[in-house]
Amino acid sequence: MEKIKRRSALTSLGALSLGMAAPTLSKGERLSEPYQLIQQTLKTDILVIGGGTAGVVAAIQAARAGRKTILVENGSQLGGTTTTGGVNYPGIFFAWGKQVIGGIGWEMVQEAVALNDDTLPDFSIPHGKNHPRHQVRVNGQLYALLIEEKAVEAGVQIRFYETPTSATFQKGNWTVQTVGKGTSTQIVCNQLIDCTGNAYAASLAGFDLLRESVTQPGTLMFRLEGYDFNSLDLKTIKSRYEEAIKKGELVKSDFRNNIVGLLKSKGDNIQHVLGADSTTSEAHTVANLKGRSSLLTTLRFLRTLPGCEKIRLADVQNETAVRETYRIDGHYKITHEDYVTGKVFDDAVSYSYYPIDVHDENGVVPDHLKEGVVATVPLRALIPKNSRNFLVAGRMVSSDRLANSALRVQASCMGMGQAAGAAAVLASMQNKTPLDVSMKDLRKLIEEHGGIVPVSSQKG
């Protein structure tokens, strides 16, 4: 009898405790268990890792050519440097009065210009030593919307907020493990294209990489307003700026020791974040913190200057854009000599046109190409040594530092992206590794999708 009473008492206590713990639910609410991590395996023909300048073009090219394509991007939008980075003037597409980079990238840029009622530069007028004259300004956020639409229309499966954690090659296929918000996904693909900008997938796959001991600084893009530059006392401002640097209140390398240039440009691409690195989440966090702290400190200083008391921040990007991290050790390394002499490779798949452009703590002085010179990119530079079914596109192309400082710009990355996407398509269709595809077939496919291939393509 005592046992029965005890059991009843415990049962009542349990019910009472449960009642006390149970929340009061409003109308329409329900109590749910913690959601479970979604684990799945996906299969595709081509996997593109990185949805930046090169990656979105590579993915669209692959999908438009009929291959099942997945695009993994660890951010929230496509476009990379042009959108998230805020460098919304991709270039350069024309050289010496002739278009050298076209195709999918140029299609996207033209549509962004038209939808925003912008105007293209007059490419028939030589830019001289002022190459920005030929850069096309686009509305970055509009551009992000347009390229996302194009990727979806092409049939690309986009997976935002996912990061690869491993990449292994076995029996002719790559298996890439990714993690994201509430997901753990295994993606099996026949061809893998690394467009991360820092050769992250190539590193996971175990391929050798190249890197400088000191890399170029990054930039946090922003825009200032609330002052009239033409009415400023620049002599006084320069004196106050130099005084602040001597006192340690400002760092002269943060804005290239050029306070007048900062005010004249109203921000834009003038800040330098030394050592900016996007390779890991920790390194990119440091780059973001340094860029934002520098900007905030400088903004407070500017508001103490005569004529700048009401200066304000009109816009700022949400992350520091990075110029240089790792490059692959490819089957061919494009040299500075190759670039400035316009060497045309037997396996050239795209052009690149931009001055040699190495930034350092003192700023940048572009070294322009001689008249008539246009560089080319060989397929071999997009393929790591000792790899199979693997390509890269974008600034991690196999190249020395000086050549890479020009190859890294957006238009050139778009050309490489389209070439890599096309090579992956043919390799997938023909059950080959990209290095073994027919150059004649590859150039033909690129041209069918509007791309421009170097003139030596006529040699077959």
For each residue, the residues with C-beta under 8 A, 3 or more apart:
1: 4 5
2: 5 6
3: 6 7
4: 1 7 8
5: 1 2 8 9
6: 2 3 9 10
7: 3 4 10 11
8: 4 5 11 12
9: 5 6 12 13
10: 6 7 13 14
11: 7 8 14 15
12: 8 9 15 16
13: 9 10 16 17
14: 10 11 17 18
15: 11 12 18 19
16: 12 13 19 20
17: 13 14 20 21
18: 14 15 21 22
19: 15 16 22
20: 16 17
21: 17 18
22: 18 19 31
23: 31
24:
25: 29 30 31
26: 29
27:
28:
29: 25 26
30: 25
31: 22 23 25
32: 35
33:
34:
35: 32 182
36:
37: 182 183 184
38: 182 183 184 185
39: 183 184 185
40: 183 184 185 186
41: 185 186 187 188
42: 70 185 186 187 188
43: 187 188 189
44: 47 68 69 70 157 187 188 189 190
45: 62 67 68 69 189 190 191 428
46: 59 62 67 68 69 70 189 190 191 192 193 421 424 425 428
47: 44 69 70 71 72 174 176 187 189 191 192 193
48: 51 55 58 59 62 69 70 71 72 193 195 421
49: 55 72 164 176 192 193 194 195 196 200 201
50: 54 55 72 73 80 194 195 196 197 200 201 394
51: 48 55 56 59 71 72 73 75 77 78 79 80 158 160 195
52: 55 56 73 78 79 80 81 195 196 197 394 413
53: 56 57 79 80 81 82 90 105 394 410 413 414 417
54: 50 57 58 195 393 394 413 414 416 417 420
55: 48 49 50 51 52 58 59 71 73 78 80 193 195 196 393 394 417
56: 51 52 53 59 60 71 78 79 80 147 151 417
57: 53 54 60 61 103 104 105 108 393 413 414 417 418 421
58: 48 54 55 61 62 193 195 393 417 418 420 421 424
59: 46 48 51 55 56 62 63 69 71 151 154 156 421
60: 56 57 63 64 104 147 150 151 154 156 421
61: 57 58 64 65 103 104 417 418 421 422 425 449
62: 45 46 48 58 59 65 67 69 156 193 421 422 424 425
63: 59 60 66 67 68 69 151 154 155 156
64: 60 61 104 154 449
65: 61 62 421 422 425 445 449
66: 63 425
67: 45 46 62 63 424 425 428 429
68: 44 45 46 63 155
69: 44 45 46 47 48 59 62 63 154 155 156 157
70: 42 44 46 47 48 156 157 159 187 189
71: 47 48 51 55 56 59 78 151 156 157 158 159
72: 47 48 49 50 51 159 162 163 164 176 178 187
73: 50 51 52 55 77 78 158 159 160 161 162
74: 160 161 162 163 180
75: 51 84 160 161
76: 160 161
77: 51 73 83 84 144 148 160
78: 51 52 55 56 71 73 83 144 147 148 151 158
79: 51 52 53 56 82 83 84 140 143 144 147
80: 50 51 52 53 55 56 83 84 85 197
81: 52 53 84 85 87 197 321 410
82: 53 79 85 87 88 90 138 140 143 410
83: 77 78 79 80 86 88 140 141 143 144
84: 75 77 79 80 81 317 318 319 321
85: 80 81 82 221 317 319 321 322
86: 83 140 221 222 317 321
87: 81 82 90 219 221 269 321 410
88: 82 83 137 138 139 140 143
89: 132 135 136 137 138
90: 53 82 87 93 105 109 135 136 138 409 410 411 414
91: 131 132 134 135 136 354 409 410 411
92: 95 101 127 131 134 135 353 354 409 411
93: 90 99 100 101 102 106 109 123 134 136 353 411
94: 97 98 99 100 123 134 353
95: 92 98 100 351 353 374
96: 126 371 372 374
97: 94 123 124 126
98: 94 95
99: 93 94 102 106 123 452
100: 93 94 95 351 353 374 452
101: 92 93 105 106 350 351 352 353 411 412 414 415 452
102: 93 99 105 106 107 450 451 452
103: 57 61 106 107 414 415 418 446 449 450 451 452
104: 57 60 61 64 107 108 150 414 417 418 449 450 451
105: 53 57 90 101 102 108 109 410 411 414 415 417 418
106: 93 99 101 102 103 109 110 414 450
107: 102 103 104 110 111 150 450
108: 57 104 105 111 112 143 146 147 150
109: 90 93 105 106 112 113 136 138 143
110: 106 107 113 114 120
111: 107 108 114 115 146
112: 108 109 115 116 118 138 139 142 143 146
113: 109 110 116 118 119 120 136 138
114: 110 111 117 118
115: 111 112 142 146
116: 112 113 138 139 142
117: 114
118: 112 113 114 137 138 139
119: 113
120: 110 113 123 136
121: 125 133 134 135 136
122: 125
123: 93 94 97 99 120 134
124: 97
125: 121 122 133
126: 96 97
127: 92 130 131 132 133 134
128: 133
129: 366 368
130: 127 133
131: 91 92 127 134 135 354 355 366 368
132: 89 91 127 135
133: 121 125 127 128 130
134: 91 92 93 94 121 123 127 131
135: 89 90 91 92 121 131 132
136: 89 90 91 93 109 113 120 121
137: 88 89 118
138: 82 88 89 90 109 112 113 116 118 142 143
139: 88 112 116 118 142 143
140: 79 82 83 86 88 143 144
141: 83 144 145
142: 112 115 116 138 139 145 146
143: 79 82 83 88 108 109 112 138 139 140 146 147
144: 77 78 79 83 140 141 147 148
145: 141 142 148 149
146: 108 111 112 115 142 143 149 150
147: 56 60 78 79 108 143 144 150 151
148: 77 78 144 145 151 152 158
149: 145 146 152 153
150: 60 104 107 108 146 147 153 154
151: 56 59 60 63 71 78 147 148 154 156 158
152: 148 149 155 156 158
153: 149 150
154: 59 60 63 64 69 150 151
155: 63 68 69 152
156: 59 60 62 63 69 70 71 151 152
157: 44 69 70 71
158: 51 71 73 78 148 151 152
159: 70 71 72 73 162 178 180 185
160: 51 73 74 75 76 77 180
161: 73 74 75 76 180 181
162: 72 73 74 159 178 179 180 183 185
163: 72 74 178 179 180
164: 49 72 167 176 177 178 200 201 204
165: 177 178 179 204
166: 175 176 177 204
167: 164 174 175 176 177 192 201 204 205
168: 174 175 205
169: 173 174 175 205 388 389 390
170: 173 175
171:
172: 190 388 389 431
173: 169 170 188 189 190 389
174: 47 167 168 169 188 189 190 191 192 205 389 390
175: 166 167 168 169 170 186 187 188
176: 47 49 72 164 166 167 186 187 188 189 192 201 204
177: 164 165 166 167 184 185 186 187
178: 72 159 162 163 164 165 183 184 185 186 187
179: 162 163 165 183 184 185
180: 74 159 160 161 162 163 183 185
181: 161
182: 35 37 38
183: 37 38 39 40 162 178 179 180
184: 37 38 39 40 177 178 179
185: 38 39 40 41 42 159 162 177 178 179 180
186: 40 41 42 175 176 177 178
187: 41 42 43 44 47 70 72 175 176 177 178
188: 41 42 43 44 173 174 175 176
189: 43 44 45 46 47 70 173 174 176 192
190: 44 45 46 172 173 174 389 427 428
191: 45 46 47 174 389 390 391 424 427 428 434
192: 46 47 49 167 174 176 189 201 205 389 390 391
193: 46 47 48 49 55 58 62 390 391 392 393 420 421 424
194: 49 50 199 200 201 202 328 390 391 392 393 396
195: 48 49 50 51 52 54 55 58 392 393 394 417 420
196: 49 50 52 55 199 200 201 394 396
197: 50 52 80 81 278 322 325 394 395 396
198: 278 279 322 325 326 396
199: 194 196 202 203 207 209 325 326 327 328 392 396
200: 49 50 164 194 196 203 204 279
201: 49 50 164 167 176 192 194 196 204 205
202: 194 199 205 207 209 326 328 384 390 392 396
203: 199 200 206 207 209 326
204: 164 165 166 167 176 200 201
205: 167 168 169 174 192 201 202 384 387 390
206: 203
207: 199 202 203 328 329 384 385 386 387 390
208: 328 329 384 385
209: 199 202 203 326 327 328 329
210: 326 327 328 329 333 398
211: 215 325 326 327
212: 215 324 401
213:
214:
215: 211 212 275 276 277 323 324 325
216: 323 324 358 359 360 405
217: 253 272 273 274 275 276 323 359 360 361
218: 272 273 276 277 278 287 291 320 321 322 323
219: 87 269 270 271 272 273 276 291 320 321 323
220: 271 273 288 291 292 294 295 316 317 319 320 321
221: 85 86 87 267 268 269 271 316 317 321
222: 86 267 268 271 295 313 314 315 316 317
223: 266 267 268 313 314 315 316
224: 227 263 266 267 299 302 311 312 313 314
225: 266 311 312 314
226: 310 311 312
227: 224 232 263 307 308 310 311
228: 231 232 307
229: 232 263 264 266
230:
231: 228 307
232: 227 228 229 237 263 305 306 307 308
233: 236 237 306 307
234: 237 238 260
235: 238 239
236: 233 239 240 305 306
237: 232 233 234 240 241 259 260 263 305 306 308
238: 234 235 241 242 259 260
239: 235 236 242 243
240: 236 237 243 244 304 305
241: 237 238 244 245 250 259 301
242: 238 239 245 246
243: 239 240 246 247
244: 240 241 247 249 250 301
245: 241 242 248 249 250 251 252 257
246: 242 243
247: 243 244
248: 245
249: 244 245 297 301
250: 241 244 245 254 297 298 301
251: 245 254 294
252: 245 255 257
253: 217 256 257 272 274 361 362
254: 250 251 271 272 273 294 298
255: 252 258 259 261 262 270 271 272 298
256: 253 261 270 272 362 363
257: 245 252 253 362 363
258: 255 261 262 270 363
259: 237 238 241 255 262 263
260: 234 237 238 263 264
261: 255 256 258 264 265 270
262: 255 258 259 265 267 270 298
263: 224 227 229 232 237 259 260 266 302 308
264: 229 260 261
265: 261 262 268 269 270
266: 223 224 225 229 263
267: 221 222 223 224 262 270 271
268: 221 222 223 265
269: 87 219 221 265
270: 219 255 256 258 261 262 265 267
271: 219 220 221 222 254 255 267 291 294 295
272: 217 218 219 253 254 255 256 359 361 363
273: 217 218 219 220 254 276 287 290 291 294 320
274: 217 253 290 361
275: 215 217 287 290
276: 215 217 218 219 273 287 290 291 320 322 323
277: 215 218 280 283 284 286 287 322 325
278: 197 198 218 283 284 287 322 325
279: 198 200 283 284 325 326
280: 277 283 284
281: 284 285
282: 285 286
283: 277 278 279 280 286 287
284: 277 278 279 280 281 287 288 319 320 322
285: 281 282 288 289
286: 277 282 283 289 290
287: 218 273 275 276 277 278 283 284 290 291 319 320 322
288: 220 284 285 291 292 319 320
289: 285 286 292 293
290: 273 274 275 276 286 287 293 294 320
291: 218 219 220 271 273 276 287 288 294 295 320
292: 220 288 289 295 296 316
293: 289 290 296 297
294: 220 251 254 271 273 290 291 297 298
295: 220 222 271 291 292 298 299 313 316
296: 292 293 299 300
297: 249 250 293 294 300 301
298: 250 254 255 262 294 295 301 302
299: 224 295 296 302 303 311 313
300: 296 297 303 304
301: 241 244 249 250 297 298 304 305
302: 224 263 298 299 305 308 311
303: 299 300 308 309 310 311
304: 240 300 301 308 309
305: 232 236 237 240 301 302 308 309
306: 232 233 236 237 309
307: 227 228 231 232 233
308: 227 232 237 263 302 303 304 305 311
309: 303 304 305 306
310: 226 227 303
311: 224 225 226 227 299 302 303 308
312: 224 225 226
313: 222 223 224 295 299 316
314: 222 223 224 225
315: 222 223
316: 220 221 222 223 292 295 313
317: 84 85 86 220 221 222 320 321
318: 84
319: 84 85 220 284 287 288
320: 218 219 220 273 276 284 287 288 290 291 317
321: 81 84 85 86 87 218 219 220 221 317
322: 85 197 198 218 276 277 278 284 287 325
323: 215 216 217 218 219 276 359 395 408
324: 212 215 216 395 401 404 405 408
325: 197 198 199 211 215 277 278 279 322 396
326: 198 199 202 203 209 210 211 279 396
327: 199 209 210 211 395 396 397 398 399 404
328: 194 199 202 207 208 209 210 384 392 396 397 398
329: 207 208 209 210 333 384 385 398
330: 333 380 381 382 383 384 385 392 397 398
331: 380 381 383 384 385 398 435
332: 345 378 380 381 398
333: 210 329 330 381 398 399 400
334: 338 339 375 377 378 381 397 398 399 400 403 404 407
335: 338 339 399 400 403
336: 339 340 356 400 402 403
337: 340 341 343
338: 334 335 341 343 375 403
339: 334 335 336 342 343 352 356 375 399 402 403 406 407
340: 336 337 356 367 369 370 373 375
341: 337 338 373
342: 339 369 372 373 374 375 376
343: 337 338 339 375 376
344: 348 376 454 455 456
345: 332 348 376 377 378 380 454 456
346: 378 439 456 459
347: 378 379 380 439
348: 344 345 376 377 378 379 453 454 456 457
349: 377 378 379 382 415 416 419 422 423 442 443 446 453 454
350: 101 376 377 412 415 416 418 419 446 451 452 453 454
351: 95 100 101 374 375 376 377 412 415 452 454
352: 101 339 374 375 376 377 406 407 409 411 412 415
353: 92 93 94 95 100 101 369 374 375 411 412
354: 91 92 131 357 406 407 409 411 412
355: 131 366 367 368 369 406
356: 336 339 340 366 367 402 403 405 406
357: 354 364 366 367 405 406 409
358: 216 364 401 402 405
359: 216 217 272 323 363 364
360: 216 217 363 364
361: 217 253 272 274
362: 253 256 257
363: 256 257 258 272 359 360
364: 357 358 359 360
365:
366: 129 131 355 356 357
367: 340 355 356 357
368: 129 131 355
369: 340 342 353 355 373 374 375
370: 340 373
371: 96
372: 96 342
373: 340 341 342 369 370
374: 95 96 100 342 351 352 353 369
375: 334 338 339 340 342 343 351 352 353 369 403 406 407
376: 342 343 344 345 348 350 351 352 454 456
377: 334 345 348 349 350 351 352 381 382 397 407 412 415 416 419
378: 332 334 345 346 347 348 349 381 382
379: 347 348 349 382 383 419 423 434 435 439 442
380: 330 331 332 345 347 383 398 435
381: 330 331 332 333 334 377 378 397 398 399
382: 330 349 377 378 379 391 392 393 397 398 416 419 420 423 434
383: 330 331 379 380 387 390 391 392 434 435
384: 202 205 207 208 328 329 330 331 387 390 392 398
385: 207 208 329 330 331
386: 207
387: 205 207 383 384 390 433
388: 169 172 433
389: 169 172 173 174 190 191 192 427 433 434
390: 169 174 191 192 193 194 202 205 207 383 384 387 433 434
391: 191 192 193 194 382 383 420 423 424 434
392: 193 194 195 199 202 328 330 382 383 384 396 397 420
393: 54 55 57 58 193 194 195 382 397 413 416 417 419 420 421
394: 50 52 53 54 55 195 196 197 397 408 413 416 417
395: 197 323 324 327 404 407 408 413
396: 194 196 197 198 199 202 325 326 327 328 392
397: 327 328 330 334 377 381 382 392 393 394 404 407 416
398: 210 327 328 329 330 331 332 333 334 380 381 382 384
399: 327 333 334 335 339 381 403 404 407
400: 333 334 335 336 403 404
401: 212 324 358 404 405
402: 336 339 356 358 405 406
403: 334 335 336 338 339 356 375 399 400 406 407
404: 324 327 334 395 397 399 400 401 407 408
405: 216 324 356 357 358 401 402 408
406: 339 352 354 355 356 357 375 402 403 409 412
407: 334 339 352 354 375 377 395 397 399 403 404 412 413 416
408: 323 324 394 395 404 405 412 413
409: 90 91 92 352 354 357 406 412 413
410: 53 81 82 87 90 91 105 413 414
411: 90 91 92 93 101 105 352 353 354 414 415
412: 101 350 351 352 353 354 377 406 407 408 409 415 416
413: 52 53 54 57 393 394 395 407 408 409 410 416 417
414: 53 54 57 90 101 103 104 105 106 410 411 417 418
415: 101 103 105 349 350 351 352 377 411 412 418 419 451 452
416: 54 349 350 377 382 393 394 397 407 412 413 419 420
417: 53 54 55 56 57 58 61 104 105 195 393 394 413 414 420 421
418: 57 58 61 103 104 105 350 414 415 421 422 446 449 451
419: 349 350 377 379 382 393 415 416 422 423 442 446 451
420: 54 58 193 195 382 391 392 393 416 417 423 424
421: 46 48 57 58 59 60 61 62 65 193 393 417 418 424 425
422: 61 62 65 349 418 419 425 426 442 445 446 449 451
423: 349 379 382 391 419 420 426 427 434 437 442
424: 46 58 62 67 191 193 391 420 421 427 428 434
425: 46 61 62 65 66 67 421 422 428 429 445
426: 422 423 429 430 432 434 437 438 441 442 445
427: 190 191 389 423 424 430 431 432 433 434 436 437
428: 45 46 67 190 191 424 425 431
429: 67 425 426
430: 426 427 437
431: 172 427 428
432: 426 427 436 437
433: 387 388 389 390 427 436
434: 191 379 382 383 389 390 391 423 424 426 427 437
435: 331 379 380 383
436: 427 432 433
437: 423 426 427 430 432 434 441 442
438: 426 441 442
439: 346 347 379 442 443 457 460
440: 443 444 457 460
441: 426 437 438 444 445
442: 349 379 419 422 423 426 437 438 439 445 446
443: 349 439 440 446 447 453 457
444: 440 441 447 448
445: 65 422 425 426 441 442 448 449
446: 103 349 350 418 419 422 442 443 449 451 453
447: 443 444 450 451 452 453 457
448: 444 445
449: 61 64 65 103 104 418 422 445 446
450: 102 103 104 106 107 447
451: 102 103 104 350 415 418 419 422 446 447
452: 99 100 101 102 103 350 351 415 447
453: 348 349 350 443 446 447 457
454: 344 345 348 349 350 351 376 457
455: 344 458
456: 344 345 346 348 376 459
457: 348 439 440 443 447 453 454 460
458: 455
459: 346 456
460: 439 440 457
